Amino acid sequence: MLSDLWVIAAAILILAGLLASQLLLIVVGVLVLLIWLTGKHWPRFAFRRVTYQRRLARRRAFIGDLVDYYITVDNGKLLPMIWLDISDAFPMGLQTGGTYQRGIGAEAVLDHRITTSLLPYQRVTWRYRIRCRTRGNHRIGPARLRSGDLFGLSAAEQHVSDVDYLLVYPRIVDLQRLMIPWEQPLGDSRGRRRIQDDPSRFVGLRDYLPSDPLKHIDWKATARHGKLETRVFEPAATRHLLIALNARTGDAAWQGSNRRLFERAVTVAASVADYAHREGYSFGLVSNAVASYSSKWLAVPTGSGRLQLESTLEALAMAGPFWVAELPAVLRAEIPILPAASTVALVTSILTPAVAQEVADIRRRGHRVIVFYAGDGPPGPIASQLPPSVPIFLTAPSLAAITDTWQDDDDADDNAPTPSWQQEPERV
């Protein structure tokens, strides 16, 4: 009805101007008619020959990395775009300038928004820098484009269904920083005998024991810490490694998942995988954590080389903080196919009687077991049930000292300069 009124008004003005020989009325009537035509046909032609593209400089990164992110809009027609609003769905695990949060908690999402205008046949590219905050396979998109005519009478909308993914690997730290032996209350160090040491494979330091050879004393570390420190070496007996990640973080299932402890365990597992790759091990991964791409537990077959490390890190990047089975059940399915005299690196935030029993069973099969404890504080009384030959290393003290290189906007100092990756985008 409103559209008809515009046409009627324009016709009346033009007719009155012709009858009264008033040029002004004719001009006003023509302008009203043009406004009506613009509003009526704008939605049809607004996005004709308009393209929207996004491009990531790389598809894989680690936590804390900066990734260049490009957005290009091309107006390939004579009709200008008076205003253009771009809204692109953005994951919470990535951070860049121009994003706005909608919702809170689990419902929170980010919108990456750009408002601009385009001249005829103009092409514009914006360059942003993305800060990778959390691990995962992060999806960017889909996008929504909105535009309207000069008079605000009508608007058009176009949806771009294409999406892009950025895979963020977990953090990797030097494994030597995680090799802090757990001391029992009476002062005995768990696993001080390491089967057969290979002096070319140094893995860490610990306090000197009277049974240690004098040639293994690290005199520089001794002078630095003011006490005798001895080098710890990787046993030369095995060259096959299975990383077993326990996704369970609480004593009872109703307690849910402690995300902080789970992320710490994932970091330890990734660091062990990186060490195994650099040292030439044949290694694999198994975990009772749910894989985000399926409903089964994580499993990466044993292998070696760069592709094996990438496969392991990719699996850890997409590990969900929930467990689908008890870890002992998962190990019982995987251990029988391990080569003889392999090493099992158990990464866990909690030690249960079932886990301790499974570790004992693995030792009886002739495999070596190393425990990386990712929980807070000491591992608890269950640790005393482990075989004496199983070393326990505490990872929390080393990882607690690692601070993130990014800062949330809410926690940032208001007087601090804006980081380069949060500043206005660069038009190229």
C-alpha positions as CSV (number, residue, x, y, z in Angstrom):
1,M,0.0,0.0,0.0
2,L,2.8,2.4,0.9
3,S,4.5,1.7,-2.5
4,D,1.2,2.6,-4.3
5,L,1.0,5.9,-2.3
6,W,4.5,6.9,-3.6
7,V,3.4,6.3,-7.2
8,I,0.1,8.2,-6.7
9,A,1.9,11.1,-5.0
10,A,4.5,11.3,-7.8
11,A,1.7,11.2,-10.5
12,I,-0.3,13.9,-8.8
13,L,2.7,16.2,-8.5
14,I,3.7,15.7,-12.1
15,L,0.1,16.2,-13.4
16,A,-0.3,19.3,-11.2
17,G,3.0,20.7,-12.5
18,L,1.9,20.2,-16.1
19,L,-1.5,21.7,-15.6
20,A,-0.1,24.7,-13.7
21,S,3.0,25.0,-15.9
22,Q,5.1,24.8,-12.7
23,L,8.5,23.2,-13.3
24,L,9.2,22.8,-9.6
25,L,6.2,20.5,-9.1
26,I,7.3,18.4,-12.1
27,V,10.9,18.1,-10.7
28,V,9.6,17.2,-7.3
29,G,7.2,14.6,-8.8
30,V,10.1,13.1,-10.8
31,L,12.3,12.9,-7.7
32,V,9.6,11.2,-5.8
33,L,9.2,8.7,-8.6
34,L,13.0,8.1,-8.7
35,I,13.0,7.5,-5.0
36,W,10.2,5.0,-5.4
37,L,12.0,3.2,-8.2
38,T,15.3,3.1,-6.2
39,G,13.6,1.6,-3.1
40,K,11.6,-0.9,-5.2
41,H,14.4,-2.3,-7.3
42,W,17.4,-1.9,-4.9
43,P,17.0,-5.4,-3.3
44,R,17.1,-6.9,-6.8
45,F,20.4,-5.2,-7.9
46,A,22.2,-4.5,-4.7
47,F,24.3,-7.7,-4.6
48,R,24.5,-8.4,-8.3
49,R,28.2,-9.0,-9.2
50,V,29.3,-8.4,-5.6
51,T,31.7,-11.0,-4.2
52,Y,32.8,-11.6,-0.6
53,Q,36.0,-13.6,0.2
54,R,38.0,-14.4,3.3
55,R,41.5,-15.8,3.4
56,L,43.7,-17.1,6.1
57,A,47.5,-16.8,5.7
58,R,47.8,-20.4,7.1
59,R,45.4,-23.1,8.3
60,R,47.4,-24.4,11.3
61,A,48.8,-22.6,14.2
62,F,49.7,-23.0,17.9
63,I,48.2,-21.3,20.9
64,G,49.5,-17.7,21.1
65,D,50.3,-17.5,17.4
66,L,49.3,-14.6,15.2
67,V,47.7,-15.4,11.9
68,D,47.0,-12.9,9.1
69,Y,43.3,-12.8,8.1
70,Y,42.1,-11.1,4.9
71,I,38.6,-10.0,3.9
72,T,37.9,-8.9,0.3
73,V,34.7,-7.3,-1.1
74,D,34.5,-6.6,-4.8
75,N,31.7,-4.4,-6.3
76,G,31.8,-5.3,-10.0
77,K,28.9,-3.2,-11.2
78,L,28.1,0.5,-12.0
79,L,25.7,0.8,-9.1
80,P,27.5,2.0,-5.9
81,M,26.9,0.5,-2.5
82,I,25.9,3.4,-0.3
83,W,26.5,1.4,2.8
84,L,27.5,-2.2,3.4
85,D,27.4,-4.1,6.7
86,I,29.3,-7.4,7.0
87,S,28.7,-9.7,9.9
88,D,30.8,-12.9,10.0
89,A,30.4,-15.6,12.7
90,F,33.6,-15.8,14.7
91,P,34.7,-18.5,17.2
92,M,35.3,-17.6,20.8
93,G,38.7,-19.3,20.7
94,L,40.1,-16.7,18.3
95,Q,40.5,-13.0,19.0
96,T,40.9,-10.1,16.6
97,G,39.8,-6.5,16.2
98,G,36.2,-5.7,15.2
99,T,34.5,-8.5,17.1
100,Y,31.5,-8.1,19.3
101,Q,30.2,-10.7,21.8
102,R,26.6,-11.8,21.8
103,G,25.3,-13.8,24.7
104,I,27.1,-15.1,27.8
105,G,28.5,-18.4,29.0
106,A,28.0,-21.4,26.7
107,E,25.7,-19.3,24.5
108,A,28.3,-16.7,23.8
109,V,29.3,-16.1,20.2
110,L,31.3,-13.5,18.4
111,D,30.4,-11.4,15.4
112,H,33.1,-9.9,13.3
113,R,31.6,-6.8,11.8
114,I,32.7,-4.4,9.1
115,T,30.7,-1.3,7.9
116,T,31.8,0.4,4.7
117,S,30.7,1.7,1.4
118,L,31.8,0.8,-2.1
119,L,32.1,2.9,-5.3
120,P,31.3,1.5,-8.7
121,Y,33.8,-1.3,-9.6
122,Q,35.7,-0.8,-6.4
123,R,37.5,-3.7,-4.6
124,V,38.6,-3.4,-1.0
125,T,40.7,-5.7,1.1
126,W,41.1,-5.6,4.9
127,R,43.9,-7.3,6.8
128,Y,43.4,-8.4,10.4
129,R,45.6,-10.3,12.8
130,I,44.1,-13.2,14.6
131,R,45.4,-14.2,18.1
132,C,44.9,-18.0,18.7
133,R,43.7,-18.2,22.3
134,T,42.6,-21.8,22.6
135,R,43.2,-25.1,20.8
136,G,40.6,-26.6,18.5
137,N,39.4,-26.7,15.0
138,H,37.8,-23.2,14.9
139,R,35.2,-22.3,12.3
140,I,34.9,-18.8,10.8
141,G,31.6,-18.1,9.0
142,P,29.1,-18.1,7.6
143,A,28.7,-14.4,6.8
144,R,25.8,-12.1,6.3
145,L,25.9,-9.0,4.1
146,R,23.4,-6.2,4.3
147,S,23.0,-3.1,2.2
148,G,20.4,-0.4,1.7
149,D,19.5,2.5,-0.6
150,L,20.5,6.1,-0.1
151,F,17.1,7.0,1.3
152,G,16.7,4.2,3.8
153,L,13.5,2.9,2.2
154,S,14.7,-0.7,1.6
155,A,17.5,-3.0,2.5
156,A,18.8,-6.2,0.9
157,E,20.6,-9.1,2.6
158,Q,22.8,-11.9,1.3
159,H,24.2,-14.9,3.1
160,V,27.6,-16.4,2.3
161,S,27.5,-20.0,3.3
162,D,31.3,-20.6,2.8
163,V,33.2,-21.3,6.0
164,D,36.9,-21.4,6.8
165,Y,38.7,-23.5,9.5
166,L,41.8,-22.7,11.6
167,L,43.3,-25.6,13.4
168,V,45.0,-24.5,16.6
169,Y,47.4,-27.0,18.1
170,P,47.9,-27.3,21.9
171,R,50.9,-25.6,23.5
172,I,54.2,-27.4,23.5
173,V,56.8,-26.9,26.3
174,D,60.2,-28.4,26.8
175,L,59.8,-31.8,28.3
176,Q,62.8,-31.3,30.6
177,R,60.8,-28.7,32.4
178,L,58.1,-31.3,33.2
179,M,60.6,-34.0,34.6
180,I,60.2,-33.1,38.3
181,P,60.3,-36.4,40.2
182,W,57.7,-36.9,43.0
183,E,59.2,-37.5,46.4
184,Q,57.4,-39.8,48.7
185,P,56.9,-38.7,52.3
186,L,59.9,-40.6,53.5
187,G,62.1,-39.0,50.9
188,D,62.5,-41.8,48.3
189,S,62.3,-40.7,44.7
190,R,59.9,-42.8,42.5
191,G,61.7,-44.5,39.6
192,R,65.2,-43.5,40.5
193,R,66.5,-46.6,38.7
194,R,65.9,-46.1,35.0
195,I,66.5,-49.7,33.5
196,Q,69.4,-48.8,31.1
197,D,70.5,-45.2,30.7
198,D,71.6,-43.8,27.4
199,P,74.0,-40.9,28.1
200,S,73.2,-39.3,24.8
201,R,69.6,-38.9,25.7
202,F,69.4,-36.4,28.5
203,V,65.9,-35.7,29.8
204,G,66.2,-33.7,33.0
205,L,67.7,-33.2,36.4
206,R,67.0,-34.4,39.9
207,D,68.6,-34.4,43.4
208,Y,71.8,-36.5,43.7
209,L,71.5,-39.9,45.3
210,P,74.4,-41.9,46.8
211,S,73.8,-44.7,44.3
212,D,74.2,-42.3,41.3
213,P,77.5,-42.4,39.3
214,L,79.7,-39.3,39.9
215,K,80.1,-38.8,36.2
216,H,76.3,-38.1,36.0
217,I,76.5,-35.1,38.3
218,D,75.7,-31.8,36.6
219,W,78.2,-29.4,38.2
220,K,76.8,-26.3,36.6
221,A,73.3,-27.0,37.9
222,T,74.8,-27.9,41.3
223,A,76.5,-24.5,41.5
224,R,73.3,-22.8,40.4
225,H,71.0,-24.5,42.9
226,G,73.5,-24.9,45.8
227,K,73.0,-28.7,46.0
228,L,74.1,-31.7,44.1
229,E,72.1,-32.3,40.9
230,T,72.4,-35.4,38.7
231,R,71.5,-35.8,35.1
232,V,68.5,-38.1,34.2
233,F,68.8,-40.0,31.0
234,E,66.3,-41.7,28.7
235,P,66.6,-45.5,28.9
236,A,68.1,-47.0,25.7
237,A,66.1,-50.2,26.0
238,T,63.0,-49.1,24.2
239,R,62.3,-47.0,21.1
240,H,58.5,-47.4,21.0
241,L,56.3,-45.0,22.9
242,L,52.5,-44.9,23.6
243,I,51.1,-41.7,25.0
244,A,48.0,-42.5,27.2
245,L,46.0,-39.4,28.0
246,N,43.4,-39.7,30.8
247,A,40.5,-37.3,30.2
248,R,39.0,-38.0,33.6
249,T,39.7,-35.2,36.1
250,G,37.4,-36.0,39.0
251,D,36.7,-38.9,41.4
252,A,33.1,-39.2,40.4
253,A,31.4,-38.8,37.0
254,W,28.9,-36.3,38.4
255,Q,31.7,-33.9,39.1
256,G,32.1,-33.3,35.3
257,S,35.3,-32.1,33.8
258,N,37.8,-29.7,35.2
259,R,38.8,-27.8,32.0
260,R,41.9,-26.3,33.6
261,L,43.3,-29.7,34.5
262,F,42.3,-31.3,31.2
263,E,44.0,-28.5,29.2
264,R,47.1,-29.0,31.3
265,A,47.1,-32.7,30.6
266,V,46.7,-32.1,26.8
267,T,49.7,-29.7,27.0
268,V,51.8,-32.4,28.6
269,A,50.7,-35.0,26.1
270,A,51.6,-32.7,23.2
271,S,55.0,-32.0,24.7
272,V,55.7,-35.7,25.1
273,A,54.7,-36.2,21.5
274,D,57.0,-33.4,20.3
275,Y,59.9,-34.9,22.4
276,A,59.3,-38.4,20.9
277,H,59.4,-37.0,17.4
278,R,62.6,-35.1,18.0
279,E,64.3,-38.1,19.5
280,G,63.3,-40.4,16.7
281,Y,60.8,-42.5,18.6
282,S,58.0,-44.5,17.0
283,F,55.0,-43.2,19.0
284,G,51.2,-43.2,19.1
285,L,48.4,-41.8,21.1
286,V,45.4,-43.2,22.9
287,S,42.9,-41.5,25.2
288,N,39.5,-41.9,26.7
289,A,38.7,-38.3,25.7
290,V,35.9,-37.9,23.1
291,A,37.0,-36.9,19.7
292,S,35.2,-33.9,18.4
293,Y,34.9,-35.4,14.9
294,S,33.3,-38.7,16.2
295,S,31.8,-40.2,19.3
296,K,34.7,-42.6,19.9
297,W,37.8,-42.2,22.0
298,L,41.0,-40.8,20.5
299,A,43.5,-43.2,18.9
300,V,46.5,-42.4,16.7
301,P,48.3,-45.6,15.5
302,T,52.0,-45.9,16.2
303,G,54.3,-44.3,13.6
304,S,57.1,-41.9,13.2
305,G,58.1,-38.8,11.3
306,R,56.7,-35.4,10.8
307,L,53.3,-36.6,9.6
308,Q,53.0,-38.7,12.8
309,L,53.6,-35.6,14.9
310,E,51.0,-33.6,12.9
311,S,48.4,-36.4,13.3
312,T,49.0,-36.6,17.0
313,L,48.8,-32.8,17.5
314,E,45.7,-32.6,15.4
315,A,44.0,-35.3,17.5
316,L,44.9,-33.5,20.7
317,A,43.7,-30.2,19.2
318,M,40.2,-31.7,18.7
319,A,40.0,-33.7,22.0
320,G,36.9,-32.8,23.9
321,P,37.0,-32.4,27.7
322,F,34.8,-35.4,28.3
323,W,35.6,-39.1,28.7
324,V,33.6,-41.8,26.9
325,A,35.2,-44.8,28.8
326,E,37.5,-45.6,31.7
327,L,41.1,-45.3,30.7
328,P,42.0,-48.9,31.9
329,A,39.4,-50.3,29.5
330,V,40.9,-48.2,26.6
331,L,44.4,-49.4,27.5
332,R,43.4,-53.0,27.7
333,A,42.2,-52.7,24.0
334,E,45.4,-51.0,22.9
335,I,48.3,-52.5,24.9
336,P,48.1,-56.0,23.3
337,I,49.2,-54.6,19.9
338,L,52.2,-52.7,21.3
339,P,55.6,-53.9,20.3
340,A,57.6,-55.7,23.0
341,A,59.4,-53.6,25.6
342,S,57.6,-50.4,24.7
343,T,57.2,-47.4,26.9
344,V,53.8,-46.1,28.0
345,A,53.7,-42.4,29.0
346,L,50.6,-42.0,31.2
347,V,49.4,-38.4,31.4
348,T,46.7,-38.1,34.0
349,S,45.2,-35.5,36.4
350,I,43.9,-38.2,38.8
351,L,45.1,-41.6,40.0
352,T,42.5,-44.2,40.8
353,P,42.9,-47.8,42.0
354,A,41.8,-49.0,38.6
355,V,44.5,-47.0,36.9
356,A,47.1,-48.2,39.3
357,Q,46.1,-51.8,38.7
358,E,46.3,-51.3,35.0
359,V,49.8,-49.8,35.3
360,A,50.8,-52.9,37.2
361,D,49.4,-55.1,34.5
362,I,51.3,-53.2,31.8
363,R,54.5,-53.6,33.8
364,R,53.9,-57.4,34.1
365,R,53.6,-57.5,30.3
366,G,57.2,-56.3,30.0
367,H,56.4,-52.6,29.1
368,R,57.9,-49.6,30.8
369,V,55.6,-47.0,32.3
370,I,56.2,-43.3,33.1
371,V,53.5,-41.3,34.8
372,F,53.2,-37.5,34.2
373,Y,50.9,-36.3,36.9
374,A,48.9,-33.1,35.7
375,G,46.8,-32.6,38.8
376,D,47.2,-30.0,41.5
377,G,49.5,-30.9,44.4
378,P,50.8,-34.4,45.2
379,P,49.3,-37.4,43.4
380,G,47.7,-38.8,46.6
381,P,47.9,-42.1,48.4
382,I,47.0,-44.2,45.3
383,A,50.5,-43.3,43.9
384,S,52.0,-45.6,46.6
385,Q,50.1,-48.6,44.9
386,L,52.1,-48.2,41.7
387,P,55.0,-50.5,41.1
388,P,58.3,-49.1,42.6
389,S,59.9,-49.1,39.1
390,V,57.3,-46.6,37.8
391,P,58.5,-43.0,38.0
392,I,56.1,-40.2,38.7
393,F,56.8,-36.7,37.4
394,L,54.8,-33.6,38.6
395,T,54.0,-31.2,35.8
396,A,51.9,-28.6,37.6
397,P,54.8,-26.7,39.1
398,S,56.4,-26.1,35.6
399,L,53.2,-25.4,33.8
400,A,51.9,-23.0,36.4
401,A,54.7,-20.7,35.7
402,I,53.7,-20.4,32.0
403,T,51.6,-17.3,31.4
404,D,49.6,-16.7,28.2
405,T,50.9,-14.2,25.8
406,W,47.4,-12.9,25.1
407,Q,45.2,-10.9,27.5
408,D,41.4,-10.7,27.6
409,D,39.9,-7.3,26.9
410,D,38.2,-7.3,30.3
411,D,41.5,-8.0,32.1
412,A,43.6,-5.6,30.1
413,D,44.8,-2.3,31.5
414,D,42.7,0.6,30.2
415,N,45.9,2.8,30.0
416,A,47.9,0.2,28.2
417,P,48.5,0.6,24.5
418,T,46.3,-1.4,22.2
419,P,48.0,-4.5,20.8
420,S,48.8,-4.4,17.1
421,W,46.4,-7.3,16.4
422,Q,43.5,-5.4,18.0
423,Q,44.0,-2.1,16.2
424,E,42.1,-0.9,13.2
425,P,42.4,-3.2,10.2
426,E,44.7,-2.3,7.4
427,R,43.1,-1.7,4.0
428,V,45.3,-3.1,1.2
